[in-house]
Amino acid sequence: MGQRDYEIAVFDDVALQSGFTLPRVELAYKTYGELNAARDNVVVYPTWYSGQHPDNEWLIGPGRALDPADRFVIVPNMLGNGLSSSPSNTPEPFNQSRFPLVTVHDQVRLQHRLVTERLGIERVSLVTGWSMAAMQSFEWGAAYPDMVERIAPFCGTAKCWPHNHVFLEAVRAAIHTDAAWDDGWYTTKPHRALRAVGRVYAGWGVSQAFYRSELWRDLGFTSLEDFLVGYWEGFFLERDPNNLLAMAKTWQTGNVAANDRFHGDFEAALGSITARAIVMPGQTDLYFTPEDSEYETSLMPNAEFRPIPSVWGHFAGVGAHSTDTNFIDQALKDLLAR
């Protein structure tokens, strides 16, 4: 194995919203750039469902809004993603299928501890991210309004809406129905389950227009089946099934109002986000829909609704297409200039 390119922050006896306490939590993170003298160039850029910090690097670089020459970018890895504490790396008794539910609120509370306790930072100029990281961006804005100046969630919503929940049920069922999964106590990887998850995602991750135009050819695939096997199945075969299930539970229970401050009052939670915001749904996203995002944006006092005009569906926000990447990057530049 190569040298580790990230750091670990350790927290003891972490109480979760689910009622469990993890005796030791490891939060993996990587930073890019340097904290400036004014300490006002901090960007928090969390990871997404099954993603790890290298998967965020497409939006970080010279000339970008997240240029390490100007910004201090912190990428915390979500609990459940295989680098931070997860079913796959947590010791007994909370290993594998016994890993407890970690909510979006739990994730952001730990990230806040990382930023404040470990890194000594009091102000965050921007929180941004794709998909589940967008959910974390909303959570940051609502939980820490006096600390967060801007948020830019893209291809993600402030809660998991019902249709989104149903999509994730298909992902969960694809894993549960493989006998090799063995209720989460597998000793060999359930390959059929992971290939099935890839097939489920293939119908949701990109749009109908993407398939009509055979845009999978732009990714180097020579046929539809080549794309389904080479991209989708290949993507999920690299993941751990229990990790996928743990993050799916985090996703399904995501709700910016699900905490002791807002007690489920979703409108009040979004109304409390005073940070300047640009909300960017994918115009053809099938599960984090632009309709849901538009409603959420209308509840935020300082937010702009700016859909990504793309046929790449949810994957408009993953850096796969230069036009979409440039659109997101320009929105971040616009927001940071305010």
N, C-alpha and C positions, 0 to 999 in steps of 0.2 A: 504494500500500500504506500502511496505517496505521502509526503509530509502534510499534516493537517494545516489548512489555510484559514482556519477560523478559531475563535476563542470560546471558552465556556464560562458562563456565570452560574454559580451554584447557590441555590436557595434551599434552606432547611425547613421542614415542617410546613409545607404550603397547603393551606386550607382551600378547598375548591368549592364552587357553588353547589356541586352535586352532593356535598356532605362528607366527602372523603378528604383525608389529609395525606399527601405524599411526603414521606420522610425526607426525601432528597429529590430536588428537581434540577436538572441541568438545562440551561438555556444557551444553545449555540448561537453565535452571532459573528458577523464580520463587519468591519468598518472600512470605508473608502474615503480618502482625503484626510484633512486635518481640521481640528476645531480651531476657529480663528480667535483672535484676541478678544473680540466682543462677545464670543460664544453665541452668536446669533445665526449661524449657518448650518444648523442641524436639520437633517432630513431623516425621518424614520420610514423605512420601506420594507414592511413585513413580507414573508413568503406566503404562498398560496397552497391549495389542495395538492399535496404530494410533492410540491416544489421545494427546492433547497436554495440557499443563497446564490450559487452560481447561475441558477435559472432567472435571477433578477438582473443580471449584469448587462443585458442587452440595452437597458435604459440608462446605464451609467457609463460616462466616458467623455472625452474631450469634445467640446462644442455642444454637449447636451445640457439640458436644464440641471441634471444631476452630474455635473462635471466635478470630479474630485479636486480639481485645482481651486474651486470656489466653495464647494459644499462638503460638509462632513456627513456622509451617508451611513446610517446604521441599518443593517439588514438582520433582524432577529428571525431565527428559524422557528416556525410554529411548533409547539409541543405536538408530537404525533408524526412528525415528518421523517423520523429516522436518525436525525442528528441531535436535536433536542430530545428530552425524555419522551419516550414512545413505548408502545407495546413491545417493540422488537428489541429494546435495549434496557428496559427497566427490570431490576431484579425482583424476585419473588418477595411478597405475594402479589404485587401489582403488575406482573408481566403478562404478556400475550392478551388473552381475552378478558383478563381481570383488570386491565388498565382502565381507570375510571374516566367518566366524562369530564373533559376540559372544555369549558365554554369559551366563546369569543371574549367575554368579560374577563375570565381567568387569564387568557392569553395576554390581553392588553395590560392587566394589572402587573403581570410579571415583566412585560416589556417596559412598563413605567418604572418598575424597580431597577431594571437594568440601566435605564437612561439616567435616573436620578441617583441611585445608590452606588452603582458601579462606575458610571461615567461622570457623575457630578454635574449633570446638565439640568438647567431649570426652565429653558425655553426651547420649543421646537418650532422651526419656521414652516415645516411642511410634513404631513403624513400622507403617504400615497401608496397605491398598490392595486393589483389586479385580482379580481374574483374574490376569494376569501380574504385576501389582503385589503380589498376595498371594504369588506365588512369590518375589518379591524380599524380602518381609517375612520369610519363613522364612529366606532366605539371610542377611539382616542378623542375625537372632537367632542363627544357628549360627556365622557368621563372626566376629561381634563381641559375644560374650556378656557381656563386662565393660563394654560401652558401652551396650547396649540394655536398657532396663528393662522394656519391654512391646512385644508385637506383637499385631496384630489383623488377620490375613489374612481376607478375605471373598471367597467364590466363587472359590477357587483352592487349589491343593495344593502340597506341598513338592517334588514332582517331576511330570513329565509321564507319567502312567500309560498303558499300552498302548492302551486304547480312545480316550483323548484324542489320542494320536499318530495313530491311524487317521483321526480326524476331520480333523486338520490335513493329512493326505495328500490329502483331497478338496479342500481349499482350494488346496494347491499344484498339484494336477492341473488345477484349473479355470483357473489362470493359464498353465500350461505348454502346454495344448492349444490355446490361441489362437495362430494363425499370426502375428498382429501382435506377439506378445510377442518373437519373434525372438531367443530364447535370452537375453533380458534386455537386448538392445541396441536396443530400440524407439526410434523417433524421434517417433512419435505414440502417444498413450495407447491401450492395448489395451482398448477399451470392452467388448467381448464378455467378456473375461476377468474384468473387474471386476464386471460384471453377474452373471456365473456365480458368483463368490465370494459375492455377496449372496444368491443363491438357495441356495447350500450352507449359509450361516450361518442362513438363515431357518428351516431345519428343525432346527437345533441350539440356537440362541440362547435360545429360549423353549420352554415346555413344551407337551405335548399338551393339557393343561387350558386353557392360554392360548388355543389355537386353538379348542377346543370352545366356550369362552365368548365367542369373538369379541372378546377384549379389545383387539384392534387398534383397535376403535372408540373406546376411551378415549384413543387417541393422535391421534384426528381423521381416521382413514381410513374410507372409506365402503364398501370391499369388500376381500376377501382379496387380489385382484390389485393393488388400489390400495396396500395395505400392502407387498406384495412389491416393487413397483416404486418407490413413493414413499419407503419407509423403507429397505429392505435394499439395493436396487440403488443408490439415491441416496447411502446412507452410504458404500459402497465406491467409487463413482465419484469421490469426492473424494480417494482414496488413490493412492499410487504403487505399482505392482505389485512392483517390486524391493524397496521398503521392506517391503511385506507379506511377501514371501518371506524377507527377512532376519530379521524379527521372528518368523516362524513357525519358523525354524531355532533361534532363541534359545529359544523356547517348547518345541520338541520335545526339545531337549537339556537342558532344565531339570531339575536334580537337586541338592538341597541337599548331597548327599554327593559330588558329582563334583568333587573338588579334592584337593590334596596333603595336606590334613589328615585327611580321612576315607576316601580311597581307595575310594569306592563303598559304604562301610558306612552304609546309609541309616538303620538303627535307631540307630546311634551318633550320627549327625549330629543327628537329632531329639532324642535324649536329652541332647544337649549344650546345648539351648536352655533356659537358665535363666530367661529373661524370663517374666514373667507374661503369659498369653496367653488370648485368646478367639478361637476358630476358628469362623468362620461360613460354612459352605457354604450354597448355595441348596438348599432341600429338594427342588426339582424340577430341579436343574441336570443336564443330560444328558452333560456331558463332564468337568467338575470335580465329581465325584459326591460326595454326602454319605457314602457308604460308604468311599470313599478317605480323605476328611477325618476320619472317625471313627477309622479305623485310625491315621492319622498323629497325631491328638490324643492317643491312648492311649500313644504313645511319648514324649510331652513331659511333663516332671515338674511343670510349673506351669500347665497348660493346661485350659481349659474348652471343651467342645464345645457350640455354641449355633447350631443350624441356623436359617436364615431361613425362616419358614413362609409360603412364597410360591408362586404358580403361574407367576411370571414367569421361571422357569428360571434360566439364567445371568444374565439381565438383571435379576434381583432386586437386583444390586449396582451398578447403573449410575445410580441416581437417577431412574428413570422413573416410580416409583410411590411416593406419599408414605408409605404404610404400611411399605414395605420400608426406605425412607430413615430413617424414625423408629426402626425396629428396630435398624438398624446404628448410628445415632447414639447411641441409648441404651446399646448395648453398649460403645461407645467411652467414654461417660461413666462407666459402671460400672467399666471397666478403669482409667481414669485416676484414679478415686477410691480405688483399692486401693493 
